[in-house]
Amino acid sequence: MDIIDEITRSHREIKESGETKTLLLTRHFDAETKDVWDACTTAERISRWLLPITGDLRLGGSFQIEGNASGEVLRCEPPSLLTVSWMYGGPPASEVEVRLSAADGGTRFELRHTAVPPPDMWTQFGPGAVGIGWDLSLLGLSLHLSGGVLPDHDHMHETEEGREFITRSSQAWGETFLAAGATAEQAAAATAASTAFYAPSGE
């Protein structure tokens, strides 16, 4: 699998309502919907493509992703809809929703992340602060579903291919930011800041 090509497989949108921002990622997986659902809701499989996860992965249960987010399962309608609260670094919690549907011999995957980001963070990084992380996660899921070799996300930026993936992901979110109404200067600054955060120079 060409992991750089994975960037173009996703469609990105930003929806805004006042201070609330929603990032939408839509893509196709060449896997049955039940398999994608199982990969997204089974602790053992989540640990293989994302990070180790603990907790009660049932409606009303709570979870903790190792070194990352925690939350509660708000909606669970197998094999098509999963909604969780998403707490990373402190309140307020945001919300992540995954919708799956059969399409073109595989699965249409939709991820929505809705949050009220701190204004200074949104100004500095734009959608790339969260969007690049989700691109990296969906790369892991895609490789997991296809039997590929999973990248080490903690060290992606240390490889030429990994830096290229992060850079292109950041550029894609910058273009999405621009399409959502940001000025060219705002989009360019946010793209540069997001790229530098995920792929710092000199390493």
Solvent accessible surface area in square Angstrom, and as a share of the most:
residue,aa,sasa,rsa
1,M,120,0.54
2,D,84,0.43
3,I,18,0.09
4,I,24,0.12
5,D,55,0.29
6,E,8,0.04
7,I,11,0.06
8,T,105,0.61
9,R,120,0.44
10,S,14,0.09
11,H,105,0.47
12,R,28,0.10
13,E,57,0.25
14,I,19,0.09
15,K,92,0.39
16,E,87,0.39
17,S,85,0.55
18,G,70,0.67
19,E,121,0.54
20,T,43,0.25
21,K,26,0.11
22,T,17,0.10
23,L,12,0.06
24,L,10,0.05
25,L,2,0.01
26,T,13,0.08
27,R,17,0.06
28,H,63,0.28
29,F,6,0.02
30,D,130,0.68
31,A,13,0.10
32,E,130,0.59
33,T,21,0.12
34,K,151,0.64
35,D,54,0.28
36,V,0,0.00
37,W,27,0.09
38,D,55,0.28
39,A,0,0.00
40,C,17,0.10
41,T,33,0.19
42,T,49,0.28
43,A,40,0.31
44,E,101,0.45
45,R,35,0.13
46,I,11,0.06
47,S,43,0.28
48,R,121,0.44
49,W,22,0.08
50,L,37,0.18
51,L,60,0.30
52,P,57,0.36
53,I,18,0.09
54,T,93,0.54
55,G,60,0.58
56,D,59,0.30
57,L,52,0.26
58,R,166,0.61
59,L,119,0.59
60,G,60,0.58
61,G,9,0.08
62,S,62,0.40
63,F,14,0.06
64,Q,81,0.36
65,I,5,0.02
66,E,108,0.48
67,G,77,0.74
68,N,57,0.29
69,A,0,0.00
70,S,31,0.20
71,G,11,0.10
72,E,92,0.41
73,V,8,0.05
74,L,75,0.38
75,R,105,0.38
76,C,41,0.25
77,E,79,0.35
78,P,92,0.58
79,P,51,0.32
80,S,47,0.31
81,L,5,0.02
82,L,27,0.13
83,T,4,0.02
84,V,13,0.08
85,S,22,0.14
86,W,35,0.12
87,M,66,0.29
88,Y,139,0.53
89,G,87,0.84
90,G,28,0.27
91,P,114,0.72
92,P,106,0.67
93,A,51,0.39
94,S,17,0.11
95,E,74,0.33
96,V,7,0.04
97,E,26,0.12
98,V,15,0.09
99,R,99,0.36
100,L,7,0.03
101,S,50,0.32
102,A,87,0.67
103,A,32,0.25
104,D,138,0.71
105,G,88,0.84
106,G,5,0.05
107,T,0,0.00
108,R,105,0.38
109,F,3,0.01
110,E,32,0.14
111,L,5,0.03
112,R,75,0.27
113,H,13,0.06
114,T,45,0.26
115,A,30,0.23
116,V,73,0.42
117,P,26,0.16
118,P,72,0.46
119,P,102,0.64
120,D,106,0.55
121,M,79,0.35
122,W,36,0.12
123,T,98,0.57
124,Q,100,0.44
125,F,36,0.15
126,G,3,0.03
127,P,3,0.02
128,G,3,0.03
129,A,21,0.16
130,V,56,0.32
131,G,0,0.00
132,I,0,0.00
133,G,25,0.24
134,W,26,0.09
135,D,7,0.04
136,L,15,0.08
137,S,11,0.07
138,L,6,0.03
139,L,2,0.01
140,G,1,0.01
141,L,0,0.00
142,S,6,0.04
143,L,8,0.04
144,H,26,0.11
145,L,32,0.16
146,S,73,0.47
147,G,70,0.67
148,G,34,0.32
149,V,139,0.80
150,L,62,0.31
151,P,34,0.21
152,D,85,0.44
153,H,55,0.25
154,D,107,0.56
155,H,92,0.41
156,M,10,0.04
157,H,28,0.12
158,E,94,0.42
159,T,72,0.42
160,E,158,0.71
161,E,89,0.40
162,G,1,0.01
163,R,75,0.27
164,E,64,0.29
165,F,2,0.01
166,I,3,0.02
167,T,41,0.24
168,R,106,0.39
169,S,0,0.00
170,S,1,0.01
171,Q,87,0.39
172,A,16,0.12
173,W,1,0.00
174,G,8,0.08
175,E,119,0.53
176,T,16,0.09
177,F,15,0.06
178,L,86,0.43
179,A,93,0.72
180,A,42,0.32
181,G,64,0.62
182,A,13,0.10
183,T,69,0.40
184,A,63,0.49
185,E,130,0.59
186,Q,93,0.41
187,A,8,0.06
188,A,64,0.49
189,A,60,0.46
190,A,2,0.02
191,T,26,0.15
192,A,64,0.49
193,A,23,0.18
194,S,1,0.01
195,T,29,0.17
196,A,58,0.45
197,F,138,0.57
198,Y,45,0.17
199,A,4,0.03
200,P,42,0.27
201,S,98,0.63
202,G,87,0.84
203,E,129,0.58
